[in-house]
Amino acid sequence: MPDDQAKAVVINTTPLIALTAATGSLDVLRSLYTRVVVPYEVAEEIRVGGKDAFGLDVFEQTSWLEIRQCEIALPAYLQNSLDRGEASVIQTAIQDGIELVCIDEAVAVESRAYRS
């Protein structure tokens, strides 16, 4: 595995919002990882509240986030057990060979563990 993949993470909506609420920024992610991948579906969840959505300003101003620009095809087993955000995080990690995900859903954590 390339070194940049070893320090990469695919992240979900709630952890991004929680970090923004706790610290006012997402800089802790940059200090921990060389790549922080945000699936399109996660970006859309953050943006859904409009310009006044909590954390949107921090999210949009964080230029080093790798925000995907299009939806990812989701297998039925992920679509049927998780919401689009968690499912897209797991599928993106699988597709890109990224071993680490940051999600807040117990079912999603179990799903990712079974695929590893």
SVG drawing of the C-alpha trace seen along z (x, -y; Angstrom):
<svg xmlns="http://www.w3.org/2000/svg" viewBox="-33 -32 38 42">
<polyline fill="none" stroke="black" stroke-width="0.4" points="0.0,0.0 1.4,-3.4 2.3,-5.6 -0.3,-8.3 -3.0,-5.6 -1.8,-4.6 -2.4,-8.1 -5.7,-8.6 -9.3,-8.6 -12.7,-8.7 -15.0,-10.8 -18.7,-11.1 -21.0,-14.0 -21.3,-13.8 -17.6,-13.6 -17.0,-16.7 -19.8,-18.7 -18.7,-17.5 -15.1,-18.5 -16.3,-21.9 -18.5,-22.3 -15.7,-21.2 -12.8,-23.1 -14.1,-25.6 -12.1,-24.1 -11.1,-20.8 -7.4,-21.4 -7.0,-18.4 -7.7,-16.1 -5.0,-17.8 -2.5,-17.1 -3.5,-13.4 -3.9,-12.5 -2.2,-13.2 -5.6,-12.8 -9.1,-13.4 -11.6,-12.2 -15.2,-13.4 -17.7,-11.5 -20.1,-13.6 -23.0,-12.3 -21.4,-13.5 -20.8,-16.9 -24.4,-17.1 -25.6,-16.2 -23.5,-19.1 -24.8,-21.5 -28.5,-20.6 -29.1,-23.2 -28.2,-26.0 -25.8,-28.9 -26.8,-29.1 -26.2,-25.4 -23.9,-24.8 -20.4,-24.1 -20.9,-24.8 -18.6,-27.9 -15.7,-25.9 -16.3,-23.0 -16.4,-25.1 -13.3,-27.1 -11.2,-24.0 -9.3,-23.8 -7.3,-20.7 -10.3,-18.4 -10.6,-16.0 -14.3,-16.5 -15.6,-14.1 -17.5,-15.8 -19.9,-12.9 -22.0,-10.2 -20.5,-6.8 -22.4,-3.6 -23.6,-1.9 -24.1,1.9 -27.5,3.1 -26.2,4.4 -24.9,0.9 -28.0,-0.9 -30.3,1.4 -28.6,1.1 -27.1,-2.4 -28.0,-5.9 -26.3,-7.4 -23.6,-9.1 -22.3,-6.1 -22.7,-3.9 -20.7,-6.2 -17.9,-6.5 -17.6,-2.7 -17.8,-2.2 -15.3,-5.0 -12.9,-3.4 -13.3,0.0 -13.0,-1.4 -10.0,-3.6 -8.2,-1.1 -8.3,-3.3 -8.3,-1.3 -9.6,-3.9 -13.0,-5.4 -14.5,-7.9 -18.2,-7.2 -20.6,-7.4 -23.0,-4.5 -22.4,-1.2 -24.0,0.8 -21.6,-1.0 -18.6,-0.2 -19.6,3.5 -20.2,3.5 -16.7,2.1 -15.1,4.6 -16.7,7.5 -15.4,6.2 -11.7,5.9"/>
</svg>
